Amino acid sequence: MTITLAPEVFAPPVDHTLLISIFRYAVAGRHRVLAELGSTQVSAWLKLQSPGVREEIGIAVDWSAESEALEPSATRVSLGNYQQNNWTAKPVQLRIDQARVFLESSFSIVLEDSTTDKAFLFKMLTQGERDFLSKQLTSGFLRIDHGGGLPSMRRQVTDRNADPSSRYRTWVLFDSDALRPGLPSNESELLRKACRNIPYHQLQRRFIENYLPPQALRAWAKSGLDRGARTERFVQIDAYFRMKTAQQHHFNMKDGFSRDAKRTDASAGDLYDDVNQGDQATLAQGLSRKIGGLFNLIVAPKEKG
């Protein structure tokens, strides 16, 4: 988030402690903070501060300006002496004396499962993005919230939408549960619509496990407890790999064809009609109820350079 301090907030009467604390958001790496340090009101205020504080503020603003130039923030907030907060303005307009609770709230990433989905999310990021999120989590600026399934997540985002600030401090990731391309399940669509102004990402593939790379599935097959288990797993993944890409992306890897056959709310249609009966029988029960947990075991590659 990028905060811009209006020159008017530096004119008497001034809450010096509040202004300094806002600049320190940038020092801590929490928010970017911009101000016209050369303006009459700001420079007059700066002269009242100690040399150490002036240096700290200069560093904070320089870092913020450089970061904003390299990668503009998606959320911009203007702090001023406004009559009231305006959450729909661009940038968002907040009264400086009422902004602190919002600015110090942790950003929330809502996931269906806070463990396996977190592992999945981190494996989808670059090394730089992983490092950034890890630092934000450690600092308490970011938190991972457990959604507990699509219906529960829908209730959560509905509650959050009652607070206009939620759209700026929440992001939601969830399965499409699409039995075939382009047709998310009813529950997934209800959640998508419930998000309204809250940013979200609905997976195009069915579940997170449908993003597992082939090498992870082969490693899973090799990890069977005995020869028989390993042989069975290799037979399963061989049948899985024989399917077409779209079929793999929407296959129920946890529960297989048998569970989908019982569903009355959706159908895969003719998507698997060309999968031979032998492979359908092999994949009838899926691969494993715990297959999504493989994301916890995948070692993300280090990037070069």
C-alpha positions as CSV (number, residue, x, y, z in Angstrom):
1,M,0.0,0.0,0.0
2,T,1.2,3.5,-0.8
3,I,0.3,6.3,1.6
4,T,0.5,10.0,0.5
5,L,0.5,12.5,3.3
6,A,-1.3,15.8,2.2
7,P,0.7,18.9,3.1
8,E,-2.2,20.2,5.2
9,V,-1.6,17.5,7.9
10,F,1.8,19.1,8.7
11,A,0.2,22.5,9.5
12,P,-0.5,23.3,13.2
13,P,-2.0,21.8,15.2
14,V,0.0,18.7,14.5
15,D,0.1,15.3,16.1
16,H,3.9,14.8,15.8
17,T,3.9,11.3,17.2
18,L,1.3,10.2,14.7
19,L,3.1,11.6,11.7
20,I,6.4,10.1,12.7
21,S,4.8,6.7,13.2
22,I,3.3,6.8,9.7
23,F,6.7,7.5,8.1
24,R,8.0,4.5,10.1
25,Y,5.7,2.2,8.2
26,A,8.1,2.6,5.3
27,V,11.1,2.1,7.5
28,A,9.6,-1.2,8.7
29,G,8.7,-2.2,5.1
30,R,5.0,-2.3,5.9
31,H,3.7,0.5,3.6
32,R,5.2,3.1,1.2
33,V,4.9,6.6,2.5
34,L,5.2,9.7,0.2
35,A,5.2,13.4,1.1
36,E,6.3,16.6,-0.6
37,L,9.3,17.2,1.7
38,G,10.1,20.4,-0.2
39,S,6.7,22.0,0.4
40,T,6.5,25.0,2.8
41,Q,4.3,23.2,5.4
42,V,6.3,19.9,5.3
43,S,9.7,21.6,5.4
44,A,8.6,23.8,8.3
45,W,7.5,20.7,10.3
46,L,10.7,18.9,9.5
47,K,12.8,21.7,11.0
48,L,11.1,21.0,14.3
49,Q,12.3,17.4,14.3
50,S,15.6,16.0,15.5
51,P,18.4,15.3,12.9
52,G,17.9,11.6,13.4
53,V,14.1,11.8,12.7
54,R,14.7,14.0,9.6
55,E,17.2,11.5,8.3
56,E,14.8,8.6,9.0
57,I,12.0,10.4,7.1
58,G,14.2,11.1,4.2
59,I,15.2,7.5,3.9
60,A,11.6,6.4,4.2
61,V,10.4,8.7,1.4
62,D,13.3,7.9,-0.9
63,W,12.7,4.1,-0.5
64,S,9.0,4.6,-1.0
65,A,9.4,6.6,-4.2
66,E,11.9,4.1,-5.6
67,S,9.7,1.1,-4.8
68,E,6.7,2.8,-6.3
69,A,8.6,3.6,-9.5
70,L,9.7,0.0,-9.9
71,E,6.4,-1.6,-9.0
72,P,3.4,0.6,-8.5
73,S,1.1,-0.3,-5.6
74,A,-2.3,-1.6,-6.2
75,T,-3.7,0.3,-3.3
76,R,-3.2,4.0,-2.8
77,V,-4.4,6.0,0.2
78,S,-4.3,9.8,0.8
79,L,-4.3,10.9,4.4
80,G,-5.6,14.4,5.0
81,N,-8.0,16.5,7.0
82,Y,-11.0,15.2,5.1
83,Q,-14.6,15.7,6.5
84,Q,-15.1,11.9,6.2
85,N,-13.5,8.8,4.9
86,N,-14.1,7.9,1.3
87,W,-13.4,4.3,0.5
88,T,-14.5,4.5,-3.1
89,A,-12.3,7.5,-4.1
90,K,-9.1,6.9,-6.1
91,P,-6.9,7.2,-4.2
92,V,-8.8,6.2,-1.0
93,Q,-9.3,9.3,1.1
94,L,-8.9,8.8,4.9
95,R,-8.9,11.2,7.8
96,I,-5.5,11.0,9.3
97,D,-6.9,10.9,12.8
98,Q,-9.0,7.8,11.9
99,A,-6.6,5.9,9.7
100,R,-4.3,4.1,12.1
101,V,-6.5,1.1,12.8
102,F,-6.8,0.4,9.1
103,L,-3.1,1.0,8.4
104,E,-2.0,-1.4,11.2
105,S,-4.4,-4.2,10.2
106,S,-2.8,-7.3,8.9
107,F,-3.4,-8.1,5.2
108,S,-5.4,-11.4,5.1
109,I,-5.1,-14.2,2.5
110,V,-8.1,-16.5,2.9
111,L,-7.4,-20.1,1.7
112,E,-9.7,-23.1,1.9
113,D,-7.0,-24.9,3.8
114,S,-4.4,-22.8,5.6
115,T,-1.7,-25.6,5.4
116,T,-1.9,-27.3,2.0
117,D,-3.2,-24.3,0.1
118,K,-0.5,-22.2,1.6
119,A,2.1,-24.7,0.4
120,F,0.5,-24.6,-3.1
121,L,0.4,-20.8,-3.2
122,F,4.1,-20.5,-2.2
123,K,5.1,-23.0,-4.9
124,M,3.4,-20.9,-7.5
125,L,5.4,-17.8,-6.6
126,T,8.9,-16.7,-7.6
127,Q,11.7,-16.8,-5.1
128,G,11.5,-13.1,-4.6
129,E,7.7,-13.2,-4.0
130,R,8.1,-16.1,-1.5
131,D,10.8,-14.2,0.4
132,F,8.6,-11.1,0.5
133,L,5.5,-13.0,1.8
134,S,7.6,-14.9,4.3
135,K,9.0,-11.6,5.7
136,Q,5.5,-10.1,5.9
137,L,4.2,-13.1,7.7
138,T,7.0,-13.1,10.2
139,S,6.5,-9.4,10.8
140,G,2.8,-9.8,11.4
141,F,1.9,-7.6,8.4
142,L,0.3,-10.5,6.7
143,R,-1.7,-13.5,7.9
144,I,-3.1,-16.7,6.4
145,D,-6.8,-17.3,7.3
146,H,-8.3,-20.8,7.2
147,G,-11.5,-20.7,5.0
148,G,-12.7,-24.3,5.8
149,G,-14.3,-25.0,2.5
150,L,-16.3,-23.1,-0.1
151,P,-19.6,-22.6,1.9
152,S,-17.6,-21.4,5.0
153,M,-15.5,-19.1,2.8
154,R,-18.7,-17.6,1.3
155,R,-20.0,-16.7,4.8
156,Q,-16.6,-15.2,5.7
157,V,-16.4,-12.9,2.7
158,T,-20.0,-11.9,3.0
159,D,-19.3,-10.8,6.6
160,R,-16.1,-9.0,5.4
161,N,-17.9,-7.1,2.7
162,A,-19.9,-5.3,5.4
163,D,-16.6,-3.4,6.1
164,P,-15.6,-1.2,3.1
165,S,-12.0,-1.4,4.1
166,S,-11.9,-5.2,3.6
167,R,-11.4,-4.9,-0.1
168,Y,-8.0,-3.3,0.5
169,R,-6.8,-5.9,3.1
170,T,-8.2,-9.2,1.9
171,W,-7.4,-11.6,-1.0
172,V,-9.2,-14.9,-1.5
173,L,-8.0,-18.1,-3.3
174,F,-10.3,-21.0,-4.0
175,D,-10.9,-24.0,-6.1
176,S,-13.2,-23.9,-9.2
177,D,-14.3,-27.5,-8.6
178,A,-14.9,-27.5,-12.3
179,L,-15.7,-31.0,-13.6
180,R,-14.9,-29.8,-17.1
181,P,-13.2,-26.7,-18.5
182,G,-14.9,-23.4,-18.0
183,L,-17.7,-24.6,-15.8
184,P,-17.0,-24.0,-12.1
185,S,-19.3,-25.7,-9.6
186,N,-22.3,-23.9,-8.2
187,E,-20.6,-23.5,-4.8
188,S,-17.5,-22.0,-6.3
189,E,-19.5,-19.6,-8.4
190,L,-21.5,-18.5,-5.3
191,L,-18.3,-17.8,-3.5
192,R,-16.9,-15.8,-6.5
193,K,-20.1,-13.7,-6.6
194,A,-20.0,-13.2,-2.8
195,C,-16.5,-11.7,-3.1
196,R,-17.9,-8.7,-4.9
197,N,-15.3,-6.0,-4.3
198,I,-12.9,-8.2,-2.5
199,P,-10.0,-9.4,-4.7
200,Y,-9.9,-13.1,-5.4
201,H,-8.5,-15.8,-7.7
202,Q,-10.7,-18.8,-8.7
203,L,-8.5,-21.6,-10.0
204,Q,-9.1,-22.6,-13.6
205,R,-8.2,-26.2,-13.0
206,R,-10.4,-28.1,-10.6
207,F,-8.4,-28.3,-7.4
208,I,-4.8,-27.4,-6.3
209,E,-3.7,-31.0,-6.8
210,N,-4.5,-30.7,-10.5
211,Y,-1.4,-28.4,-10.6
212,L,1.0,-31.0,-9.3
213,P,3.9,-31.5,-11.7
214,P,4.6,-35.0,-13.1
215,Q,7.9,-35.3,-11.2
216,A,5.9,-34.8,-7.9
217,L,3.5,-37.6,-8.8
218,R,6.4,-39.9,-9.8
219,A,8.1,-39.2,-6.5
220,W,4.8,-40.0,-4.7
221,A,4.7,-43.3,-6.6
222,K,8.3,-44.2,-5.6
223,S,7.5,-43.5,-1.9
224,G,5.1,-46.4,-1.5
225,L,5.7,-48.4,1.7
226,D,6.4,-51.6,-0.2
227,R,6.8,-53.0,-3.7
228,G,3.1,-53.7,-4.0
229,A,2.1,-50.2,-3.0
230,R,4.7,-48.7,-5.4
231,T,3.5,-50.9,-8.3
232,E,-0.1,-49.9,-7.7
233,R,0.8,-46.2,-7.6
234,F,2.8,-46.4,-10.8
235,V,-0.2,-48.1,-12.5
236,Q,-2.4,-45.3,-11.3
237,I,-0.2,-42.4,-12.5
238,D,0.5,-44.2,-15.8
239,A,-3.3,-44.2,-16.3
240,Y,-3.5,-40.6,-15.3
241,F,-0.7,-39.5,-17.6
242,R,-2.5,-41.3,-20.5
243,M,-5.4,-38.9,-20.2
244,K,-5.4,-35.6,-22.2
245,T,-4.4,-32.4,-20.6
246,A,-7.9,-31.1,-20.0
247,Q,-8.9,-34.4,-18.5
248,Q,-5.9,-34.3,-16.1
249,H,-6.8,-30.7,-15.1
250,H,-10.3,-31.6,-14.1
251,F,-9.9,-35.2,-12.8
252,N,-10.9,-35.8,-9.1
253,M,-7.4,-36.9,-7.9
254,K,-8.6,-37.5,-4.4
255,D,-11.8,-39.5,-5.0
256,G,-11.7,-40.5,-8.6
257,F,-14.5,-41.2,-11.1
258,S,-16.7,-43.1,-8.6
259,R,-17.3,-40.0,-6.4
260,D,-18.1,-37.8,-9.4
261,A,-20.6,-40.4,-10.8
262,K,-22.7,-39.8,-7.6
263,R,-22.9,-36.0,-8.1
264,T,-26.3,-34.6,-9.1
265,D,-25.3,-30.9,-9.3
266,A,-22.8,-31.2,-12.1
267,S,-21.4,-33.5,-14.7
268,A,-18.2,-33.9,-16.7
269,G,-20.3,-34.5,-19.8
270,D,-18.3,-36.3,-22.5
271,L,-14.9,-35.2,-21.2
272,Y,-13.7,-38.7,-20.4
273,D,-15.6,-40.7,-23.0
274,D,-12.4,-41.6,-24.8
275,V,-10.6,-42.8,-21.6
276,N,-10.5,-46.6,-21.9
277,Q,-12.4,-48.7,-19.5
278,G,-9.2,-50.2,-17.9
279,D,-7.9,-46.7,-17.0
280,Q,-11.3,-45.6,-15.8
281,A,-11.3,-48.7,-13.5
282,T,-7.8,-47.9,-12.3
283,L,-8.7,-44.3,-11.5
284,A,-12.1,-45.1,-10.1
285,Q,-11.0,-44.3,-6.5
286,G,-8.6,-41.5,-7.4
287,L,-4.9,-41.5,-6.4
288,S,-5.0,-40.6,-2.7
289,R,-7.1,-38.5,-0.3
290,K,-3.8,-36.9,0.8
291,I,-2.4,-36.1,-2.7
292,G,-2.7,-32.3,-2.2
293,G,-0.2,-32.6,0.7
294,L,2.5,-33.2,-1.9
295,F,2.9,-29.4,-2.2
296,N,4.4,-29.5,1.3
297,L,7.1,-31.8,0.1
298,I,8.0,-30.1,-3.2
299,V,11.2,-28.1,-2.9
300,A,10.8,-24.9,-4.9
301,P,13.8,-24.3,-7.2
302,K,16.1,-21.4,-6.5
303,E,16.2,-18.8,-9.2
304,K,19.4,-18.0,-11.0
305,G,21.0,-14.6,-11.0
